[in-house]
Amino acid sequence: MRKPIRSSMFALVALVLAASLTLAGCGGGGNNGKSSGEGNSGGNTAATNNAKESEPKGERITLKVELFDRNNTPAGEPPITDNFMTQYVQKNFGDPNNIDVEFVTVPRAEEVDKLNVLMASGSAPDIVFTYNKPTVQNYVKSGGLTDLGPLIDQHGPNLKKVLEPSLPYGVFDGKQYTLPALRVIQAQTTTFIRKDWLDQLNLPLPETTEQFVDAMRAFKEKDPGKTGGKVIPYSYIDVFHMMPLVNSFWKWDEITDKDLYSVPRWLQPGSKEGYRLLNQMYNEGLIDPDFALSDDFSQAFAQQVVNSVAGAGTPNTNEPVYNGYYGNLKTNNPDAVLEAIDPFSTPDGKHPKPVYDPTGAYIMIPATSKNAEAAVKYLNWMADPNNILVLQNGEEGVSYEMSADGLPLQLNTPEAQNLLYNYYDYCIILNGKYISTEDPNKNIAANAFDPDFKDFTVKSIQVGTNDGYTLPRVDIAVDAEIKYAKILEDFEKEMLAKIVTAKADQFDKVYDQKVEEYMAMGGTAVMEGKQAAYDEFYKK
């Protein structure tokens, strides 16, 4: 039987705490980094020479690269396809290699649908990516991807070094069809709360699910933020970010590895009671009444935080810092304090929550691309530490300074925020700040890049990994999952909205009806297919 609380997560927490000590000793003003003008067109000296020797001859080529459009460009800033980052890429990779690098935008909220259209029409960029594994498996099955193995062997020494932990996850049918980005921090979500509101009410930080709900009731009734009745005690309500709360109701001793991999979340023992609590909170006015109207990746929650109407939320780990809205909140209200907490608890005091595999987006080169070699060279150039530093931190002296210990520390200035608001979309081989292939402590520490929020970041990572679990790895494609995954994912949004907003006396009826619809529209086929795949994969 599976042990849901994984010991590997405790090791990661230890690294985080060690990293916090490293950060505490950091000074400023070091000269260990390179400014934007000092990058090179390859990796180490040998890699640079090889790149020069293999520069495309004859006609200049155009390399097209997918880029997420998150619709969050700050007012007055240049477009995401022609800014500091894209200009750095062109100057330091494109021009030395006789390549025009063209960024092709895809709306983040519609990325799978848009990518499917581009792939089906043969007009996809030379480099594409997605977080959706069934989408990748579909492309593999249909012969739509380039085998990257030989190209990486020839042109990807930096990639092999940096992506060593994640590369095995990109092998399908025995071939390296994708380059999975390396996820530096495996935490998915972290709950935070307005500690200054708790202090006004003489309430402690919640340590259990019950205490958390009581705190939300106090926020609603007493309005410590003086919002004039506009307070939203708990916000950021969606299927993904509610899993820590729902997991606290699961009956873990009844869930095997096979169940965890194959059974839909809605059917896991205990899930219904977790969603019942959300329904209760909605009917008490404790959660965002308009949560169902928010699009994926909308800025509604960030605005609620900045405007001091949200009392708590469960966003992506450290999102308030790297998306800048904690800083904006402090600008509006210097006395505001967000505190990372781990409140959702099982009866035996555990805090189970999903954490990521060591992979981020699946990076692919379509079989239709005529520039596969140039694409791998570009990704290999990206994996050079000097280029990682710039693509993740911007321009030294403008958006960051190097500490005496060689860590980039983000400057808390409007210029820095406006330059870095989408940095993660340009260094696509990495999810999370990355400094060293040899010292994981430095990589953890680098993610506390803003010295003003160092403690918040460290604790955010700590509680986001505490008692974390990952799904069992099964690399056998499930035809039903390929067919129904997007349909079911979209339907889950409707399910959550209907279930959470149902009248209390209608909850059981609505929940059972929606689960029945989910299973009938493909959920049963996917579950049975995954059960068979699990049995086949682990019979070896």
C-alpha positions, 0 to 999 in steps of 0.5 A: 500500500502506498505511503502518501507522505513521502520521506523525500519531501522532508529532505527537500525541506531540510535543503530549504532551511539550509538555504535560508541560512545561506541567504541570511549571510548574503551581502550585496554588490558582488561582481560574480554575474555578467550583465546583459551585454556579456553573454555568449552564444554558447555554453563553455568555451568549447561549446562556443567554438563548436557553435561558431564552427557549425553556424548555418551557411548560406541563407539566414533562417528563421527559428520560431519559438512558442511564447505564452501570452499571459495578458499581463504586460505592465502598462507602458512596457514593450510587447513580450515579443520585442523586449529586453529578453527577446533582444538579448536572445537575438543579439547573443544567440540569433545574430552569431548563428545567422538566425532570426529568432521569432517568438510566436504567442499563444494565449496561456489560458488556451494553450492546448487548444491553440497548439492542437490547431497549429500542430494539425495544420502543420504551422506550429513553431519550431519549438513548442511546449505544453504541461499536458502529458496526454497532449504529448502522448497524442503527438507521439502516437500520431508521429508528430514529434522529432526524435531529439535523442541524436540531436541532443547527443550532438548539440546538447551538452549543456542540456544533458547537464542541466536537465539530467534529472528530468530528461528520463521523463521525456522518453516515450516509446523508447525515444527522447521525443520531449525535453522536460523542463527541470522543475527546481522547486517541486511544491505546487501550492501554498496557503497564505493568510493575512496575519495582520488581520489575525493579530487584530482579532487576537487569533493564532495562525490556523494549524487545522482545517477547522481552525482555518474555517473559524478564522475565515468566519471571523474575517467575514463577521468582524472585517478586520481589513475594514473593507466595508463589507467587501471582504472575501475571506478565502479566494483563488477557488479552482480545482487545482488549488483546492487539492490541499483542502480536499486531500485533508479529507481523503481516507489515505489508508484506503488508497493504494498506489494504483488508486492514486494513479487511476481513480479520479479525484471525485471518487477518492474516498473522502473527497465528497466531504472535502467538497462539502466543506467548500459548499458550506463555506460558499453558502456562508459567504466565506469564499469568492462569490464570483470564483466561477466567473474567473478565467484560468490565469486571470489577475482577479485574485492578485487584484483582490490581494493588492486591494486588501479584500482577500484574507487568505488564498492557496496560490502557486507556491511563492506566487505572491512574490514572483508575480509581484502582488505581495510587493504591491500590497505592501506599497498600498498598505505597509502594515499588511503581512502575508504568512504562509501556513499549512492548515489543512490537516487529516485526523492524524495530523498530516498535511497531504498535498500534491507536489510536482515531479521534477519536470515542468513543461514538455518542450517539443520540436514538431516533425514538420520543423525544418530547423530541428538542429537550430532549435536544439542549439538554441535550447543548449545555448539557453542551458549555459549558466551565463544565459540562464542568469540573464534570462531569469534575472535580467540586467545586473544593476537594473533588475538584480544585484549579485550577492557575495555568495554568487546569488542574484538578488532581485531589486525591489524597484518598478524597473525590476518588476517591469523587466521580470514579470514574465521571465519564466517564459523565456528560459523555458528549460527551467521552472524556478530560479536556477544557479548551479548543477552542483549545489542544490542549496544555491538553487533553493536559495536563488528562489528567495531572490527578493530580499524583502520577502526572503522569509516568506519565500523560504516558508512558502516552499517549506509548507508547500512540500510538507507531507507532499506526495507525487503520483506513481510514474506510468509511461504507457500512453492511455488512449482514452486519456488522450481522447478525453483528457481535455474534455474532462478537464474542461468539465471539471470546472463546471463540476466545481462551480455547480457543486460548490454553489449548490444549495446545502440541501441539494449538495449530495444530489448535485455532487452525485449527478455531476460525478455520474456525468463525468464518468459517463463522458469519458471518466470511466474509460480513462480510469479503466485504461489507467488501471490497465496501464498501471498493471502492465507497467508494474508487472515488470 
